[in-house]
Amino acid sequence: MKIKTLKSKIVLSITGLILFFGFLSTIFTFFYTKNIMINNAEKNLLINTLGQSEELSAIFDNSRNLIKTLSEVDEIEGYLKNNKDFSEEHIVEHLEGYNIADRYSAVYLMDRNGETLISTEPSFVGNNYSFRDYFGEAMEGDSWVDVVVGVTSGQPGYYFSHVVKDKNFNRLGVVVAKMKPEVIHEAFHLNQSNNDLHIMFVDEYGVIIYSDREDRIYKSLGEISEEKQVEIKDKKRFASIEIEALDYGVVLNRLFSTESQQVFEIYDKDDPEEEIISITKIKDLNFFIITEEETDNYVKSALQAAIFISLFVLLAAVVTIFVILYSMGKLLEPLSELKNAINIIAKGNLDHQVKIKTGDEFEELGEAYNLMTAKLKTSSENIEGKIKERTTQLEQLNSSMVGRELKMIELKKEIMKLKNKSGDN
């Protein structure tokens, strides 16, 4: 059986420990780096979503204030009260005057029954939109903001409405401004260098009004209840468009939680991949900005860091092996000298002495070896002296015994002669 040297045992043990703890550090580095990156991504995603929410809120607030101001114009009130002093042309001029920067595709006036009386877009005149929330909610409250696909134009629009009241607070009708979608959509800013970042603008039903991915527009995040489906169709919110459901049911369920901002991770079965989702509500409105980002890049970055650590550990292990081999060679030189000395002793040379000057246990071992050989030599010499003495004694005894035997032989011969003589007589 091949015996492993002390050097190889030490090298294997230390290398094994380095690789073991290197493996642990690689795993730790991967998960720690991944968590740090994803946590930072979640914070950045939430900050980005909050920033866009504030920008949209400013646009919505400006439009709501504008339509509220328009609803308080005396000419509007007078026209709705059938005051003949205000012609339709005069009212249209007022409505067009509030279409600042051409941000609205139509500004129109509806009576208390929902019929459009005057509009900057002639095709709206004579149509009844009493089924729209922006009419009913404004008539019952004060103002309303909604996003629907127009049944007349067939185009999506952001509708801002406000009730018109007289001095006695009687409700006369509703004034409405339909904002062009691009005004809102241009407010969404995405990092164009990050293809893993996507955005969705969602209404109170969970239907996606806008997204940087066109295949998601006018689809719901998840399955909508039958009751809401009927409500959407009755109100003709999306004209004749069939609303299909995406596999974002988890996001849809979180949409109406008490938190106005939230960020979490989900597994997207459609893609399929892990994603970070950020949800932000637009102030007091029933609209939400949803931003999603794939975590694949962060996982890859964390994996690259882990691989770098593992390669570093492997390199360190290789360097360590060579360093240990060199160092152990130097450190264990006294053992080689002691081994050689023992072989010399085994051949019977007790005069051999070792000279180890390391200032450590090896030097003490060398001194003990020299002391041992000295004692062995003394003991050997004592034994040899005793052997010589005993040999001399034995030789003397043997010589004495030989002389006796010779005398006995002579005596026996004499006795035999005497017996022979007596026999002759």
Secondary structure as GFF3:
##gff-version 3
##sequence-region A 1 425
A	DSSP	alpha_helix	6	71	.	.	.	ID=ss1
A	DSSP	alpha_helix	74	80	.	.	.	ID=ss2
A	DSSP	alpha_helix	88	97	.	.	.	ID=ss3
A	DSSP	three_ten_helix	100	102	.	.	.	ID=ss4
A	DSSP	beta_strand	104	111	.	.	.	ID=ss5
A	DSSP	beta_strand	116	119	.	.	.	ID=ss6
A	DSSP	three_ten_helix	122	124	.	.	.	ID=ss7
A	DSSP	alpha_helix	133	140	.	.	.	ID=ss8
A	DSSP	beta_strand	143	149	.	.	.	ID=ss9
A	DSSP	beta_strand	156	165	.	.	.	ID=ss10
A	DSSP	beta_strand	171	179	.	.	.	ID=ss11
A	DSSP	alpha_helix	181	185	.	.	.	ID=ss12
A	DSSP	beta_strand	197	202	.	.	.	ID=ss13
A	DSSP	beta_strand	208	211	.	.	.	ID=ss14
A	DSSP	three_ten_helix	214	216	.	.	.	ID=ss15
A	DSSP	beta_strand	219	220	.	.	.	ID=ss16
A	DSSP	alpha_helix	226	234	.	.	.	ID=ss17
A	DSSP	beta_strand	244	245	.	.	.	ID=ss18
A	DSSP	alpha_helix	249	255	.	.	.	ID=ss19
A	DSSP	beta_strand	261	268	.	.	.	ID=ss20
A	DSSP	beta_strand	273	281	.	.	.	ID=ss21
A	DSSP	beta_strand	288	294	.	.	.	ID=ss22
A	DSSP	alpha_helix	296	331	.	.	.	ID=ss23
A	DSSP	alpha_helix	333	346	.	.	.	ID=ss24
A	DSSP	alpha_helix	361	424	.	.	.	ID=ss25
###
